[in-house]
Structure formats: structure tokens, C-alpha cells
Amino acid sequence: MNKHSKVRGLSIFALTVMVMAAIATLHSRGQNTSVTKDEPPSAKREKLTLRQREHGKLFDGHHGPKLRDLAARQQGDISVWEEEPYMVKLPDDHASQLPFMQFAVCNADAIVIGTLTSETPQLTPSENFIFTDYEMSVEEVIKANVTAPTRTDKFIVTREGGTLHQGGRTFHADVEGFKPFAVGERYLLFLRYIPKNDAYLAYANGSFQLDSNKIIALGKLPESQPRDLTAFLSEAQAAVANSHCAKLESRLHAKEFHAHPSSSRLLAQGKVNYEWAQ
């Protein structure tokens, strides 16, 4: 074989090796791209504020797998729900016979009318449910908080449930018996105070959406109660002025309650709402 033939043979061999190497590299990249593409995005925990961490603890009694684990197993939106909101049964014959409004007013630390202006949904510490902090612009205080001044401009209201967008996915957490809030809407809220965070807890049987001069109960409301806002507020204001409320409040907080399992943490902190027999 002459010198030119040898050079030509080596060149062809080198070119073949380079082509094969390029094909192998492209194949490897294609496989990696395929794996990344098939991996579903998950709900990753963002850095929470101190207030959000404390609020998350209030709602960390829900059961079920982590939302990110559900996202890894299925496509599309992820929806979970709780069969009932946080409720506490009050085994007290006297309290169960009280008029709805008197009990509801005495059970609340504050009662306000206002508009929800923003929302911040977050995962609970167990990452299997969602809670949402809302900023509320207050227009009227029906009952002021005696343990802390009720701000007349705005404050934070927290509740279980909400919709969270994370990692390119949408997660919904709903509570049967407690309709969701909507930013921009007006509400009449009976609230429990959370002193550690200077915020308030909204609950099912104390939340009402306002539609013109009508109230829409987001939870349980006896059929006998007026749905007319003017009549409802008149009854609430009369109950606030009732001198027996302070005595009833001391009895309510002194009683031993039977709680919904997921309410145990709230109950221990005295931050739950109460349900009575109708």
C-alpha cells in the first residue's frame, strides 16, 4: 500500500469514529431530554414568613398524600378536599338552646365587614393541604376585639383551603361545608383572634358573603335566620350590646369540647369555632 492510500484510509477511519461519537452524543442527549420532559413538575415549598409558618400549623391536621406526590402520579390540576370544616361540638344543653346570633356573637373575638384585597395560598407543613392568608380592607367593625385593638383599615384573615399555582401545576384544596373566598368580594366575618400573629381565623359558620343587601352563608346557618343584611346586622348589634355575652364567653372557654380530629391543634390554642345543636 502506498503512502497516499495509507493517509486516505486513516482519514476515512477517523471520520467514521467522529460520526459514531456524534451519533452517540445526540442519542444520549435525546434520552436525557425525554426523561426531563416526562418528569411532572411538583409543588415545592417556598420560603414562608413566620406568620405563614404559624398559620400552617393551625391547619396541619388533614390526611392524605403530599400534593407533590399526587402531581408525580397524574397530569392536570390536582384537587383534594376535606369532608367537613374545622368544627367543635359543644355538649352544653344551655348553650345549645341559645339564639343563634347570641351564641355566634359571643363566640367571635371580632365581627367586621370588609373586602378581601389579596390572597397568599401556601401548603400546610405536611404538604397535603392548602391554607390561605387574605388581606382584608375593613369598612365597618360590628364587634371590636377587647384583647387587642381591631384595626379599622386592614388586617390578615386566614382559613383552610385555597388554590395554589406552583411548579407549572395548579393545586386545589376545598372544604365541603365551607365555600371558598374570592378576592374583591365583600364579606361579613365572625373571627377568632390569633394573638401570636396579630391575625384572625375565619371559620365556616361565621363567614358570609355580601350580595347587595343580602347575605350568603358560606357555611351552616339556621333557616330561621334572616338573609337580609340590614335585619341580620341589627340582630348582631343587639347581641353585641347584650350584657350576658361576657358571662357566656367565660363559660364557652372554660368548657371541655369534643373536637373534629383535625381541629385538635386549634382547640388546644383556643382558636376554633363552635357548632351547636339546632
N, C-alpha and C positions, 0 to 999 in steps of 0.2 A: 504493500500500500504506500503511495507516495505522500509527500508532506502535505499537499493540499487536501487530499482525501481525509487524512487524519484530522486536520483542523475543522473540515466541514462536518465530520462525524461528531467531534466533541461539541461543536456549536449546536447541532441538532439535539444531542443528548441534554445539554444544559437548558435549551429552550423547553424541552419536554418536562424536565424537572420543575422549571419555573411555572409552567402552565398547571401541572398537577398540584403544586403547592398553592397556587392562587385559587384553584377549584376547591381544595380542602378548606382554605380560609373562609371562602364565601359560604360554603356549606355549614361550617361551624357557626358563623355569624347568623345565618338564617335560622339555625336551631335555637340559638340564644334569643333571637328576636321573637321567635314563636313562643318560647317559654314565658318571656316577659309579657307578651300580648295576652296570653291565656290566663295570667295571674290576675284575679279580680282585685280592684282597689279595696282597701279596708278602712274601717273607722279608726283612725289613730287619735289617741288622746292628745289634745292641745294643752299647753301650759295654762293652768287655772289660777285665778286670783284666790286670795284667802277666803273671800266671801263665797265664791263658787265652790270651793272645796268643802266649806261648812254646809252649804245648801245641798251639795251632793250626798252628804252623809244622811240628811233627812229622808232621802228617797231611795236609800240603798237597801231596801227590803224586798225588791222584786226578784222573781225567779226566772230561770231560763238561761240559754247560752249567750255568750257575748255577741254583740251585734256584728263585730268584725268577723266572727266565726260563721255567722249566717251569711254574710256577704261573700265569704270564700266558697260557700257551697251553692249559692244561687245567684242568678243575674237579676237586674232590675232593682226597683225600690225594695227596701226591707221594712216590713211592718210588724210591730209587736203590739200587744195590748194587755191590759190588766182588766180582770172581770169586774172589779169594783174599786172605787177610790178609797183613800185612807179614811176609815170610819171607826168610831168608837161607840160601842153600845153602852148606854148609861142605865144600869139597873137600879133605878130610883123611881118609885111609884109617884112621889110628889112631883119630881121634875118632869116625868112623862105626861102629867096632866096639865102642865103649864101651857098657856097660849104660845103658839109658835113664835111670835115676834118677841115676847118677853124672854124666852129661852135663847133665841138667836142673838138678841142684843147683848144679853149678859155674857154669852159665850165669847163674844168678839172683843178684842182689845181696841179695835178701831173700826169705824164704818165710814167709807168715803165714796164719793162719786168722782170719776175721772176718766181720762183717755189713756190707753196704752200707746206709748210713743215709740218703743223699741223693744226688741227681744234678743236674748242671748241663750240659745239652747246648748246643753252640754250633756255628755254621758255621765251616768252615775259612776261611783267608784268601781262597782262590779262590771261596768260597761255593758250591762244587759238591758238598760232602760235609759230614758232621757228625762231630764228636768229642764225647765226654762225660767230664767230670770227676766222679768219685764220692768221697764221703767214706766212709771205711771205719772201723768201730769194731773194733779188734783185740782178739782174746781169747787168742791164742797165737802166739808167734814161734818158728818152726821153725829158721830161719836168720837171724841178725841181720846187718845191714849193717855191714861192717867200716870203711867210709869215712865213715859218719855214723850216730849212734845211731838205732836203729829205735824209734820211739815205740811205747809199749805201750798207748796209749789210742786214738788215731785218726790217720789221715793221708789224703792225697789220692792217688787212683789214676786215671789217665787211660787211655783206649782209643779206638780208632776206632769209628765207628758210633753210632747212637742215634736217638731220636725227639724232634723239636723242634716246639713249637707257637708260631707267630708269625703276626701279621697275620691272625688268624682262620683260618689254614690249618695243616695237620699235615704235617710232613715226616719221612720215614723214610729212614735210611741203614743198610743191612745189609751184612755181610761174610760171604760163603759160606766155611764152614770155621771160623767164629768166632761161636758162638752168643751172643746178647745177654745182658747182665747184667740183674738185676732187683733193685730196691731192696727191702730187707727179707729177702733171701736170704743164706745163709751160703756162703762160698767159701774154698777153699784156693788161694792165688795165689802163683806164682813171678813175681817182679817185678824189673825193672831200675830203678835209681835215676836220677832226673833232678836232679842237684845244683844246677842253677841255680834251680830252683823248690822244692827240698826236697819233691819228689813222686815218684811211681812210675809206671812204664809197665806195663800188663798186656798180655799177648800170647796168641795163640791156643793154642800148645802148652804153655802154663804156667798155664792157668786151669781150675779145677774147681769145680763147684757141689756142695755137700754136701746129701745127702738121707738124713737119719738117719745110719747108719754106712756109707753108700755114696757114692762119688764119681761125678760125671757130667762127663766131659771136654767142654769147650766147644770144643775144637779136636782136633788129632791126638793119639792115644795108642795105642801099640802094643798089640795084642791080648794080648800076654803079660803086661802089667802088671795087678796086682790092682785090682779095683774096690772092694774092701773098704777102708774108711778106715783102720782100725787097721793092717792089713798095709801099706798104701801109706805111712802116716806112719812106720812102723818102718823101712821101706826108705829113706825120705828122711832120717831122723835118722841112720841108719848112714852114708849117703853124706856128710852134713854133717860127720861125725866123721872121715871119710877124710882122711888127711894128704896124699894126692895131689891134692886139689882145688885148692890154691893153685897148684901147678905147672901144672895143666891150665888154670886161669883165665888165667895169663900167656900160654900158648900160644894160647888162643882169641882173646884180644885182640890178639895180635901177627900173626895170620894176615890175609891179604888175601882178602876174601869176594866172592862173586858175589851181588848183591842183586836182589830184585824191583825193577823200575823205580821204583815208588812208595816204596821203602824207602831211597833214596839219602840223603835228608837224615838219617834216623835212623841209618843206617850211619855217616855222617860223624861223628856225635856219640857213636857207641858205645852207642846206646840201643835196639838191636834184639834180637830173639830169633833163635835159630839153628835151622835144621832139619837133620836128619841122615838119612843113608840107613838104611833098616831092612832 
